[in-house]
Amino acid sequence: MEYPERWLAGYAVVHAGPGETVTAQVPVPARLLRHWDERAGRWRTEPGPCRVLAGRSAGDLPLRLEVDLQPRD
């Protein structure tokens, strides 16, 4: 299964003044990492690495994290 290169899985709205640092939490529900498996007739999550990008906009994604998906389906 090939996933799109990028898709929006969540977002948060925060307000910060000049020079101010804020922390935002963006939950990503597990169901957003699933796809329909036609052969199995059910939703599945592919195991393996998944890259998570975060930033102010699609053109500014300085934060990167790779997680290893271990599906429980």
C-alpha atoms as a printed R data frame, in Angstrom:
   type eleno elety resid chain resno       x      y      z
1  ATOM     1    CA   MET     A     1   0.000  0.000  0.000
2  ATOM     2    CA   GLU     A     2   1.354  3.399 -0.927
3  ATOM     3    CA   TYR     A     3   0.242  6.337  1.155
4  ATOM     4    CA   PRO     A     4   0.210  9.892 -0.219
5  ATOM     5    CA   GLU     A     5   3.489 11.716  0.337
6  ATOM     6    CA   ARG     A     6   1.718 14.134  2.722
7  ATOM     7    CA   TRP     A     7  -1.711 14.554  4.234
8  ATOM     8    CA   LEU     A     8  -3.106 16.668  7.041
9  ATOM     9    CA   ALA     A     9  -3.690 14.474 10.077
10 ATOM    10    CA   GLY     A    10  -4.322 17.228 12.629
11 ATOM    11    CA   TYR     A    11  -3.737 20.816 13.578
12 ATOM    12    CA   ALA     A    12  -3.817 23.197 16.522
13 ATOM    13    CA   VAL     A    13  -4.400 26.931 16.700
14 ATOM    14    CA   VAL     A    14  -2.031 28.784 19.011
15 ATOM    15    CA   HIS     A    15  -1.227 32.436 19.549
16 ATOM    16    CA   ALA     A    16   2.276 33.675 20.346
17 ATOM    17    CA   GLY     A    17   3.770 37.106 20.587
18 ATOM    18    CA   PRO     A    18   7.125 38.111 19.100
19 ATOM    19    CA   GLY     A    19   9.900 35.954 20.572
20 ATOM    20    CA   GLU     A    20   7.412 33.902 22.570
21 ATOM    21    CA   THR     A    21   7.495 30.098 22.544
22 ATOM    22    CA   VAL     A    22   4.326 28.055 22.864
23 ATOM    23    CA   THR     A    23   3.652 24.334 23.020
24 ATOM    24    CA   ALA     A    24   0.832 22.736 21.067
25 ATOM    25    CA   GLN     A    25  -0.531 19.207 21.211
26 ATOM    26    CA   VAL     A    26  -1.911 17.716 18.010
27 ATOM    27    CA   PRO     A    27  -3.529 14.326 18.546
28 ATOM    28    CA   VAL     A    28  -3.464 11.991 15.540
29 ATOM    29    CA   PRO     A    29  -6.218  9.379 15.812
30 ATOM    30    CA   ALA     A    30  -5.061  5.880 14.812
31 ATOM    31    CA   ARG     A    31  -7.921  5.633 12.307
32 ATOM    32    CA   LEU     A    32  -6.195  8.291 10.160
33 ATOM    33    CA   LEU     A    33  -3.294  5.880  9.590
34 ATOM    34    CA   ARG     A    34  -5.523  3.136  8.172
35 ATOM    35    CA   HIS     A    35  -6.487  2.176  4.652
36 ATOM    36    CA   TRP     A    36  -9.094 -0.191  3.268
37 ATOM    37    CA   ASP     A    37  -7.605 -3.614  2.471
38 ATOM    38    CA   GLU     A    38  -9.741 -4.948 -0.372
39 ATOM    39    CA   ARG     A    39  -8.440 -8.516 -0.080
40 ATOM    40    CA   ALA     A    40  -8.987 -8.728  3.684
41 ATOM    41    CA   GLY     A    41 -12.252 -6.765  3.545
42 ATOM    42    CA   ARG     A    42 -11.270 -4.556  6.475
43 ATOM    43    CA   TRP     A    43  -9.345 -1.444  7.532
44 ATOM    44    CA   ARG     A    44  -5.617 -1.981  8.139
45 ATOM    45    CA   THR     A    45  -2.567 -0.074  9.311
46 ATOM    46    CA   GLU     A    46   0.664 -0.934  7.519
47 ATOM    47    CA   PRO     A    47   3.531 -1.689  9.915
48 ATOM    48    CA   GLY     A    48   6.806  0.160  9.568
49 ATOM    49    CA   PRO     A    49   8.195  3.659  9.609
50 ATOM    50    CA   CYS     A    50   5.919  6.690  9.343
51 ATOM    51    CA   ARG     A    51   7.324 10.205  9.022
52 ATOM    52    CA   VAL     A    52   5.589 12.974 10.965
53 ATOM    53    CA   LEU     A    53   6.203 16.588  9.899
54 ATOM    54    CA   ALA     A    54   5.114 19.664 11.831
55 ATOM    55    CA   GLY     A    55   5.339 23.400 11.324
56 ATOM    56    CA   ARG     A    56   3.489 26.629 10.658
57 ATOM    57    CA   SER     A    57   2.335 25.727  7.148
58 ATOM    58    CA   ALA     A    58   2.774 23.133  4.387
59 ATOM    59    CA   GLY     A    59   5.723 25.176  3.145
60 ATOM    60    CA   ASP     A    60   7.368 25.494  6.588
61 ATOM    61    CA   LEU     A    61   7.794 22.081  8.250
62 ATOM    62    CA   PRO     A    62  10.981 22.261 10.327
63 ATOM    63    CA   LEU     A    63   9.976 19.603 12.866
64 ATOM    64    CA   ARG     A    64  10.388 15.973 11.808
65 ATOM    65    CA   LEU     A    65   9.910 12.689 13.620
66 ATOM    66    CA   GLU     A    66   9.870  9.109 12.419
67 ATOM    67    CA   VAL     A    67   7.728  6.625 14.308
68 ATOM    68    CA   ASP     A    68   7.591  2.875 13.825
69 ATOM    69    CA   LEU     A    69   3.965  1.818 13.460
70 ATOM    70    CA   GLN     A    70   3.052 -1.376 15.258
71 ATOM    71    CA   PRO     A    71  -0.584 -2.009 14.274
72 ATOM    72    CA   ARG     A    72  -2.921 -3.863 16.595
73 ATOM    73    CA   ASP     A    73  -5.534 -4.710 13.981
